[in-house]
């Protein structure tokens, strides 16, 4: 069973989700990078882990996803990014009745993202949290999940961000996004940005709203 893209350019070879115009080595190069970092390699090799490249990293055109897919995508910026989720099997992952309620996004952040010297700009941290939470909708919509929240595009209704500690540049981090509640068109998600030791450097709670289909 495969899923055609909706407004999505996700790449997930394990589920046979393949956007046709994707550069042939894009997914593999991101996976290879994080497999070369011991602690992220351990996360990716854990049982029931299914990696995917979110749409933000694979722009459909020159007017789609340019911020994460092009503007920040350089060696001094957001040089590498990949996401993953857990499911007991690919059949469960594809089951329309089984919503995926948690994703993890791995990022490599260069010194071109600094505000203060050696520290990632707070606006970039906020954008990373927001985009990482958005991967939940990107993934569930692509996999044709039945929940009302995943039937139409979603927009951020509000973010409550806590900057707990500086995020150093030239580092690799992971961002865990978890659905707390789905209530019709409204979804509440929390998100943590952590370093390799699991220390939370920034966290966010948010509200998302699914657009009405007639908009």
N, C-alpha and C positions, 0 to 999 in steps of 0.2 A: 504494500500500500504506500503510495506517495502523495504528496500534497503540492498542488500548484501554488505559486506565490499569490498572495492577495495584493496588498500594497507593501510587500515585504521582499527583501533580498537576502534573507537569512540563508546561510549555508550550514547544513548539518548532515554530513555524509552518512552517519550512523542511521539516520531516519530517511535517507534518500531524498532529502530536501536540498535541491541544487538549483540556484538561480542561473539561467543559461548564459548570461553575459559576464559572469564572475571571472576575473583573471585566474588562470589555471592553478597557480601556486599560492594564491592568497590565503586560503584556509591552512594549507600545509605549512607555510612559512610562519604563521602566527603560532600554530601548535608546536612547531619545532623550537621556536624561541622559548616558550614557557616550559617545554620539556627539558631544556638545557639548564634551567634554574632548579636546583634540587628541591626546594620546598614547594614550588608550584607544580613540579613534576609529580610530587607525591599526591597533591590534590587531584591532578588530572588522571592519575592511575588508580585512584580509589575505586572500589567496586561500585557498579551501577552508575558511573559517571558518563554523561553524554555531552561532549563539547559541541559548541556551535559558534559560528561567526554571526553576530547580530547585524541587522540592516545598516546601522549607523556606520559600520566599518566597510560596507560594500555598496556605495552609492549607485542607485539605479540610473542616474543621469547627472549632468552638471548642475542641476537645480535641486537635487535630493541630497540630504545628509552631508552637506559640504563641511560643516563645522568639525565633526569627528572623523569623517571619511577623507577629507582633503586638508583643511586649514591646520588642524592639529597633528595631522599624520606625517610626521617627519622625525628625524633622529633626535632632535633636541626638544621635541614636543611629546605627544602621545605616540611613542614609537611602536608599541605593540599592544594589542587588545584581543582577548578571546573570552567567551562566556561558557558556562556549563550548567547543567542541572542534574539531578539524580532521579532515576526511575528504576524500578525492579526489573523491567524488561523494555525492549523497544515496542512491544505490543501495548503495554500500559502507557508508554509515552505517547503513542498515537491514538489511544482511545479517546474519542470526543468527549466522553463523560468525565474524564480524569483531567482536571485542571492542574497545571504546573504552578505551584504556589511559591517556589523559591528558585532563584537563579544566583549564580556567582559570576562576577566579572573580574578577570585578571587584567591589570594595566601596568605598563612600564612608563614612567614619567621622567622626562628629561629636564635639563636646566633651563630650557627655553620657556618653561611654564612658571618661572619664579615671579614672585612679587618682591618680598624681602629676599636678599641673597640667600640662596640655598633652600628656600621654602616655596612650595607650590602655592600659587595665588589662590586666595579663598574663592574667587569666582570660578576658577577651574575645578576646585574641589566640589563646589555646589553643582556644577554642570555634570561632573562625573557621577555624583549621587543620583541626579535627576535622570540621566541617560541610562544608568544601570537599572533603575526601577522600571524604566520604559521597556527594557528587554523582556519583562514578564508579559506585557501586552503583545509585543512583537512576536514572541514565541508562541503564545497561546492562540493568537489570531491566525498565524501561519499554519498551525496544526488543527485548525477548525474546531477549537474547543466550544462546547455548547453554552457555557455561562454567558449571560447577557452582557457582561462587561467586555467580552472579547468579540462581540459581533460587529462592532463599528470602531473607528479610531478613537483613542483616548487622549485627553489633554491633562496637563498638570493643573489641578485646582488649587493647590497650596503646598508649600514646603515649610517645615519647621526644622532648621538645621542647627546643630550644635557643633562648633569647632572646638574639639577637646584638646588637641595637641597639634603642633606644626607637622605638616606632611613634607618631609625632606625631598628635594629634587634628586634625580638620578637614582630612583628606587622603584621597586616592584611591590604592588599592593593588591589586595583582593577586596571586593565589594560584594557583600551579601545583601540581597533584596528579598524580603519575605512579605507575602500577603497576610494581613491581619484580618481583613473582613471584606467580603463582597456583598453589597446591598444594592441589588438592581443595577443601575448605571454607575454607582459610586463604588470605588475600591480604595481601601486604606492599606498603605504599604509602609514598612519601616526598612531602613537601610543602614548598614555600618561599613565604613572604610577602615580596614585593618592592615597592619604591617605583618611581616613574616612571623613575628612572635605572637600574633593574635591580639595585639593591643589595639583598641579602638581609638582612632585619631579623629574621626568625624562621624556623626550619625544624623539621621534624618527621619522624621515621620511625615507622611504626605497623604494627600487626598487626590484621587484621580477621577475624572468624569468621562464616561463614554458619550460621544456625540450622538445626537438623535439622527436616525438614518435619513431623514428628509432634509438635513442641513447641506 
